[in-house]
Amino acid sequence: MNFLSWGLFGLLGGTFIAGSLIPFPSEALVIGAFEIGYEFWPVLIVATIGNFLGGLTNYWIGFKSNSVGLKKRFKLNDEKIAKWEKRLSKWGVWLGLLSWVPFVGDPMVGVLGFFKVRLLPLSVMMLIGKFGRYFLLLWMFVGVGG
């Protein structure tokens, strides 16, 4: 499927998918959108929004997860969960800065949702991290390739 044939909507959709639990190379879409003529800032903003919305989807999935089923599957007891909830309530928001990291960031946001980390400050950190990722990607590409 050629996402870029749909323009910035395709970029939004592709980066949304990449921000969800589905592995997808959003970097290629971002560079491709720039290469076919879209300007730096629209590409950056659309990619950030799409990836951010994908991350929020992961948070929601984690938030709505059946904790009884997960406890059995991963052999978690209430004591372990309470320990992690305490840690993540203090530091979990900052993990949002790493939500862009491939293969780690997306599931991590789901776990943060499971542990009910405060959404608003986490969202701010996720936006900063995802924006920074795409900004550096485009800046390096324009500096090297453009």
C-alpha positions in Angstrom: 0.0 0.0 0.0 1.4 3.4 -1.0 0.5 5.7 1.9 2.1 8.7 0.3 -0.3 8.5 -2.7 -2.8 9.8 -0.2 -0.6 12.8 0.7 -0.5 14.1 4.2 -3.5 11.9 5.2 -1.4 8.9 4.2 1.5 10.2 6.2 -0.9 10.6 9.2 -2.2 7.1 8.8 1.2 5.5 8.3 2.7 7.2 11.3 -0.4 6.3 13.4 0.2 2.7 12.5 3.9 3.0 13.3 3.0 4.5 16.7 0.7 1.7 17.5 1.8 -1.8 18.4 2.1 -2.7 14.7 5.8 -2.5 13.5 5.9 -0.1 10.6 8.8 2.0 9.2 7.5 5.6 9.7 10.9 7.1 9.0 10.7 6.0 5.3 7.3 7.7 5.1 8.5 10.9 6.7 11.5 11.2 4.4 9.4 10.1 1.4 6.8 12.8 2.1 9.6 15.4 2.2 11.1 14.0 -1.0 7.9 14.2 -3.0 7.6 17.9 -2.2 5.9 18.5 1.1 7.5 21.1 3.3 9.5 20.4 6.4 7.0 21.7 9.0 3.8 20.1 7.7 5.6 16.8 7.4 7.0 17.2 10.9 3.6 18.2 12.5 1.5 15.5 10.7 4.0 12.8 11.5 4.2 13.8 15.1 0.4 13.9 15.4 -0.1 10.5 13.7 2.6 8.8 15.8 1.3 10.5 19.0 -2.3 9.2 18.3 -0.9 5.7 17.8 0.8 6.0 21.1 -2.4 7.1 22.8 -4.1 4.0 21.3 -1.5 1.9 23.0 -2.1 3.7 26.3 -5.8 3.1 25.9 -5.3 -0.6 25.2 -3.2 -1.0 28.3 -5.6 1.1 30.4 -8.5 -1.1 29.4 -6.7 -4.4 29.7 -8.1 -7.2 31.8 -5.8 -7.1 34.8 -7.0 -10.5 36.1 -6.0 -12.2 32.8 -2.7 -10.4 32.7 -1.9 -11.3 36.3 -2.4 -15.0 35.6 -0.5 -14.9 32.3 2.6 -13.0 33.7 2.3 -14.5 37.2 1.9 -11.1 38.8 0.7 -10.8 42.3 -0.9 -7.8 43.9 2.3 -6.9 45.8 4.4 -6.7 42.6 1.7 -4.7 40.9 1.5 -2.2 43.8 5.3 -1.9 43.8 5.4 -1.1 40.1 2.4 1.3 40.4 4.2 3.2 43.0 7.4 3.5 40.9 5.6 4.4 37.7 3.3 7.0 39.4 6.5 8.8 40.3 8.7 8.2 37.2 6.5 6.8 34.6 5.6 10.1 33.0 9.2 10.6 32.0 9.2 7.3 30.1 7.0 9.1 27.6 10.1 10.8 26.3 11.2 7.3 25.1 7.9 6.3 23.5 9.5 6.8 20.1 12.1 4.1 20.6 11.5 1.3 18.1 10.2 -2.0 19.4 10.3 -0.8 23.0 8.4 2.5 23.2 5.1 1.3 21.9 4.6 -1.6 24.2 6.0 0.5 27.1 3.2 3.0 26.6 0.7 0.2 26.8 2.3 -0.9 30.1 2.1 2.7 31.3 -1.6 2.6 30.5 -2.1 -0.6 32.4 -0.5 1.0 35.4 -2.7 4.1 35.0 0.1 6.6 34.7 -1.3 10.1 34.6 -2.3 10.7 30.9 -1.9 14.5 30.6 1.8 14.7 31.7 2.6 11.5 29.9 1.0 12.9 26.7 3.2 16.0 26.9 6.3 13.8 27.3 5.2 11.6 24.4 4.7 14.6 22.2 8.1 16.0 23.0 9.8 12.7 22.3 8.0 12.0 19.1 8.4 15.5 17.8 12.1 15.4 18.7 12.6 12.1 16.8 11.0 13.4 13.6 12.6 16.8 13.9 16.1 15.2 14.1 15.3 12.8 11.3 14.2 15.6 9.0 16.9 18.0 10.1 19.6 15.4 9.5 18.1 14.4 6.1 17.8 18.0 4.9 21.3 18.8 6.2 22.8 15.7 4.5 20.5 14.9 1.6 19.1 18.3 0.8 
